């Protein structure tokens, strides 16, 4: 007969397996704070500001174990309004979010898009960032004064490229600059690109005389010596780059871009709270703080209804600026 103590040991071990929960995580924390299967839509091409923001956020979430794998995918077109239409049509989908910013606000207006940002669920504003004026390393323009002098003398022959459609930040910044130096905005030869990635190739290839886009998109190329930065559009210099502001150069322009997250309409309160909670924890994580500093971004965190009110005010502001410039 087998030792009854052995049977008791086996029984005790079996009970421990049943009673004590497994130590291996199922991929979702006990509070259900993670959003399994979350996808982030980028409404412009790879390499642009929305793309960099989305992929940086997804990596920081994963590295900080705030969320599992988050798929980032691109759906470019019409200055971001194709992606906006997709988000608006995904009513009630709490596992989809879109990286966006000021460019989409302007594109809605200039493209007369059927959907607007007021049709989405505001989640969080993440960052602000000045635009930067850049030329290729082979450009004859060594400083912003030389560039502006040539631009005024022959605006058609000095094309400017931007990583956004008309009405977006990379369009508004040079238009405001033109107005400030006495150059009629209607004379500006502005060439739009679908994101900073597409613009970069044209600046490096000399297809445009200069480009205007976000610092974070071109910091690596500037440090590598492929691009020459001439000025930033913010009121103060960027701590990341030793580049003068337009104000320092005698041009009365103060301009910053911003980027954030929206979700489809019709979310349940629970899904909305989970998305806001996830991006709030992302904002507080060391991984995100390091990424913000590395990319030269400025923290501009805002969530929920406050962010919704901000979106409404930006829509009104962009419409006013476009009308003032005679572009709408």
Secondary structure as GFF3:
##gff-version 3
##sequence-region A 1 328
A	DSSP	alpha_helix	4	19	.	.	.	ID=ss1
A	DSSP	beta_strand	39	42	.	.	.	ID=ss2
A	DSSP	alpha_helix	49	63	.	.	.	ID=ss3
A	DSSP	beta_strand	71	74	.	.	.	ID=ss4
A	DSSP	three_ten_helix	78	80	.	.	.	ID=ss5
A	DSSP	alpha_helix	81	89	.	.	.	ID=ss6
A	DSSP	beta_strand	96	101	.	.	.	ID=ss7
A	DSSP	alpha_helix	102	110	.	.	.	ID=ss8
A	DSSP	three_ten_helix	117	119	.	.	.	ID=ss9
A	DSSP	beta_strand	121	136	.	.	.	ID=ss10
A	DSSP	alpha_helix	144	153	.	.	.	ID=ss11
A	DSSP	three_ten_helix	155	157	.	.	.	ID=ss12
A	DSSP	beta_strand	160	162	.	.	.	ID=ss13
A	DSSP	alpha_helix	169	180	.	.	.	ID=ss14
A	DSSP	three_ten_helix	185	187	.	.	.	ID=ss15
A	DSSP	beta_strand	190	192	.	.	.	ID=ss16
A	DSSP	alpha_helix	196	204	.	.	.	ID=ss17
A	DSSP	beta_strand	210	214	.	.	.	ID=ss18
A	DSSP	alpha_helix	215	223	.	.	.	ID=ss19
A	DSSP	beta_strand	227	232	.	.	.	ID=ss20
A	DSSP	beta_strand	256	263	.	.	.	ID=ss21
A	DSSP	alpha_helix	269	284	.	.	.	ID=ss22
A	DSSP	alpha_helix	286	294	.	.	.	ID=ss23
A	DSSP	beta_strand	298	303	.	.	.	ID=ss24
A	DSSP	alpha_helix	304	324	.	.	.	ID=ss25
###
